[in-house]
Amino acid sequence: MSKKSLLAVLAILCGLGLMLSLSAPAYGQAKAKDTIILKGAPMGGVKFEHKLHTERAENKCEVCHHASKPEKANTQPQQACTECHTKAATPPMKTNTVAAFHKTATATAGNCIDCHKAENAKGKKAPVKCMDCHKKENI
C-alpha cells in the first residue's frame, strides 16, 4: 500500500471516529425517555412527560434530581427516584417513594405539587388534584 493510500485510509478512519464521538451523548447527558409511567401508587400510575418538565425547568436537571447523599451515592448523574427511594424505605435511605414526591400524607405539599402550584400562580396550567395525575389506566 502506498503512503498516499495509507494516509487516505487513516483520514477516513479518523473522520469516522470523530463522527461517532460527536453523535454519542456525553456522560450524564443521555436523553431520558420523553414519557414514562411512574408506577406503584395505589391510586394509579402517573404519566410523566419528561420533555415538558425539562423545558419548564429550563434544562436544570437538579430542579428534580437532587445530588446524591454520601450514604447512597448515585450510579449516574441523574437517575430514577425509585432507584433509591423504594416503596418501603430501605437503609441507608430514610425517605420512601411517596415521601420523595409528597411531603405530607395528604399530598398538599411536596416536590411535584409545590411546583405545579407555582406554575399555576404564573398563569400556566398544571394539575393539582390527585386524580389529575394518578390514573388507574397508567399501568
TORKOL-4160 file (C-alpha; in steps of 0.2 Angstrom, whole numbers, padded with zeros to 4 digits, m for minus):
139
<pt num="1" X="0000" Y="0000" Z="0000"/>
<pt num="2" X="0007" Y="0017" Z="m0005"/>
<pt num="3" X="0010" Y="0031" Z="0008"/>
<pt num="4" X="m0004" Y="0041" Z="0000"/>
<pt num="5" X="m0017" Y="0027" Z="0001"/>
<pt num="6" X="m0012" Y="0024" Z="0019"/>
<pt num="7" X="m0014" Y="0042" Z="0023"/>
<pt num="8" X="m0031" Y="0042" Z="0015"/>
<pt num="9" X="m0037" Y="0027" Z="0025"/>
<pt num="10" X="m0031" Y="0034" Z="0041"/>
<pt num="11" X="m0040" Y="0051" Z="0037"/>
<pt num="12" X="m0056" Y="0041" Z="0033"/>
<pt num="13" X="m0054" Y="0031" Z="0050"/>
<pt num="14" X="m0051" Y="0047" Z="0059"/>
<pt num="15" X="m0066" Y="0055" Z="0051"/>
<pt num="16" X="m0077" Y="0041" Z="0056"/>
<pt num="17" X="m0071" Y="0041" Z="0074"/>
<pt num="18" X="m0074" Y="0060" Z="0075"/>
<pt num="19" X="m0092" Y="0057" Z="0069"/>
<pt num="20" X="m0096" Y="0043" Z="0081"/>
<pt num="21" X="m0089" Y="0053" Z="0096"/>
<pt num="22" X="m0099" Y="0068" Z="0091"/>
<pt num="23" X="m0115" Y="0058" Z="0089"/>
<pt num="24" X="m0114" Y="0049" Z="0105"/>
<pt num="25" X="m0121" Y="0058" Z="0121"/>
<pt num="26" X="m0108" Y="0064" Z="0133"/>
<pt num="27" X="m0108" Y="0055" Z="0150"/>
<pt num="28" X="m0123" Y="0062" Z="0161"/>
<pt num="29" X="m0131" Y="0070" Z="0146"/>
<pt num="30" X="m0140" Y="0054" Z="0140"/>
<pt num="31" X="m0158" Y="0058" Z="0134"/>
<pt num="32" X="m0172" Y="0051" Z="0145"/>
<pt num="33" X="m0187" Y="0044" Z="0138"/>
<pt num="34" X="m0200" Y="0058" Z="0134"/>
<pt num="35" X="m0214" Y="0049" Z="0143"/>
<pt num="36" X="m0213" Y="0037" Z="0157"/>
<pt num="37" X="m0226" Y="0030" Z="0169"/>
<pt num="38" X="m0222" Y="0031" Z="0187"/>
<pt num="39" X="m0229" Y="0015" Z="0194"/>
<pt num="40" X="m0233" Y="0009" Z="0211"/>
<pt num="41" X="m0246" Y="0021" Z="0218"/>
<pt num="42" X="m0262" Y="0013" Z="0224"/>
<pt num="43" X="m0272" Y="0027" Z="0216"/>
<pt num="44" X="m0264" Y="0023" Z="0199"/>
<pt num="45" X="m0248" Y="0027" Z="0190"/>
<pt num="46" X="m0243" Y="0044" Z="0185"/>
<pt num="47" X="m0239" Y="0048" Z="0166"/>
<pt num="48" X="m0224" Y="0059" Z="0167"/>
<pt num="49" X="m0219" Y="0069" Z="0152"/>
<pt num="50" X="m0200" Y="0072" Z="0154"/>
<pt num="51" X="m0198" Y="0083" Z="0139"/>
<pt num="52" X="m0211" Y="0095" Z="0145"/>
<pt num="53" X="m0204" Y="0095" Z="0163"/>
<pt num="54" X="m0187" Y="0098" Z="0157"/>
<pt num="55" X="m0192" Y="0113" Z="0147"/>
<pt num="56" X="m0202" Y="0120" Z="0161"/>
<pt num="57" X="m0186" Y="0118" Z="0172"/>
<pt num="58" X="m0176" Y="0127" Z="0159"/>
<pt num="59" X="m0165" Y="0111" Z="0157"/>
<pt num="60" X="m0159" Y="0112" Z="0175"/>
<pt num="61" X="m0160" Y="0093" Z="0180"/>
<pt num="62" X="m0156" Y="0097" Z="0198"/>
<pt num="63" X="m0173" Y="0105" Z="0200"/>
<pt num="64" X="m0180" Y="0087" Z="0202"/>
<pt num="65" X="m0165" Y="0076" Z="0203"/>
<pt num="66" X="m0156" Y="0081" Z="0219"/>
<pt num="67" X="m0137" Y="0077" Z="0222"/>
<pt num="68" X="m0133" Y="0060" Z="0229"/>
<pt num="69" X="m0131" Y="0058" Z="0248"/>
<pt num="70" X="m0115" Y="0051" Z="0255"/>
<pt num="71" X="m0124" Y="0036" Z="0262"/>
<pt num="72" X="m0132" Y="0031" Z="0245"/>
<pt num="73" X="m0121" Y="0038" Z="0230"/>
<pt num="74" X="m0129" Y="0039" Z="0213"/>
<pt num="75" X="m0123" Y="0027" Z="0200"/>
<pt num="76" X="m0125" Y="0041" Z="0187"/>
<pt num="77" X="m0128" Y="0060" Z="0187"/>
<pt num="78" X="m0147" Y="0059" Z="0186"/>
<pt num="79" X="m0156" Y="0043" Z="0189"/>
<pt num="80" X="m0174" Y="0037" Z="0193"/>
<pt num="81" X="m0180" Y="0042" Z="0210"/>
<pt num="82" X="m0186" Y="0024" Z="0213"/>
<pt num="83" X="m0168" Y="0018" Z="0211"/>
<pt num="84" X="m0165" Y="0024" Z="0229"/>
<pt num="85" X="m0182" Y="0029" Z="0236"/>
<pt num="86" X="m0192" Y="0012" Z="0237"/>
<pt num="87" X="m0210" Y="0008" Z="0242"/>
<pt num="88" X="m0203" Y="0005" Z="0260"/>
<pt num="89" X="m0188" Y="0015" Z="0264"/>
<pt num="90" X="m0173" Y="0003" Z="0265"/>
<pt num="91" X="m0157" Y="0008" Z="0274"/>
<pt num="92" X="m0147" Y="0019" Z="0272"/>
<pt num="93" X="m0162" Y="0028" Z="0264"/>
<pt num="94" X="m0175" Y="0036" Z="0276"/>
<pt num="95" X="m0187" Y="0043" Z="0263"/>
<pt num="96" X="m0199" Y="0031" Z="0254"/>
<pt num="97" X="m0206" Y="0033" Z="0237"/>
<pt num="98" X="m0221" Y="0043" Z="0242"/>
<pt num="99" X="m0212" Y="0055" Z="0253"/>
<pt num="100" X="m0199" Y="0058" Z="0239"/>
<pt num="101" X="m0214" Y="0066" Z="0229"/>
<pt num="102" X="m0226" Y="0071" Z="0243"/>
<pt num="103" X="m0220" Y="0079" Z="0259"/>
<pt num="104" X="m0237" Y="0076" Z="0268"/>
<pt num="105" X="m0249" Y="0062" Z="0269"/>
<pt num="106" X="m0262" Y="0072" Z="0260"/>
<pt num="107" X="m0250" Y="0077" Z="0246"/>
<pt num="108" X="m0254" Y="0095" Z="0249"/>
<pt num="109" X="m0235" Y="0099" Z="0248"/>
<pt num="110" X="m0220" Y="0091" Z="0240"/>
<pt num="111" X="m0209" Y="0091" Z="0225"/>
<pt num="112" X="m0222" Y="0089" Z="0212"/>
<pt num="113" X="m0237" Y="0098" Z="0219"/>
<pt num="114" X="m0226" Y="0113" Z="0225"/>
<pt num="115" X="m0220" Y="0116" Z="0208"/>
<pt num="116" X="m0237" Y="0113" Z="0200"/>
<pt num="117" X="m0245" Y="0126" Z="0212"/>
<pt num="118" X="m0230" Y="0138" Z="0207"/>
<pt num="119" X="m0234" Y="0136" Z="0189"/>
<pt num="120" X="m0252" Y="0139" Z="0191"/>
<pt num="121" X="m0248" Y="0155" Z="0201"/>
<pt num="122" X="m0239" Y="0161" Z="0185"/>
<pt num="123" X="m0254" Y="0158" Z="0175"/>
<pt num="124" X="m0249" Y="0141" Z="0167"/>
<pt num="125" X="m0260" Y="0126" Z="0169"/>
<pt num="126" X="m0253" Y="0112" Z="0180"/>
<pt num="127" X="m0263" Y="0098" Z="0188"/>
<pt num="128" X="m0265" Y="0100" Z="0207"/>
<pt num="129" X="m0279" Y="0087" Z="0211"/>
<pt num="130" X="m0273" Y="0069" Z="0215"/>
<pt num="131" X="m0283" Y="0061" Z="0201"/>
<pt num="132" X="m0277" Y="0073" Z="0188"/>
<pt num="133" X="m0260" Y="0064" Z="0188"/>
<pt num="134" X="m0264" Y="0047" Z="0196"/>
<pt num="135" X="m0274" Y="0036" Z="0184"/>
<pt num="136" X="m0278" Y="0018" Z="0185"/>
<pt num="137" X="m0275" Y="0016" Z="0167"/>
<pt num="138" X="m0257" Y="0021" Z="0169"/>
<pt num="139" X="m0250" Y="0004" Z="0172"/>
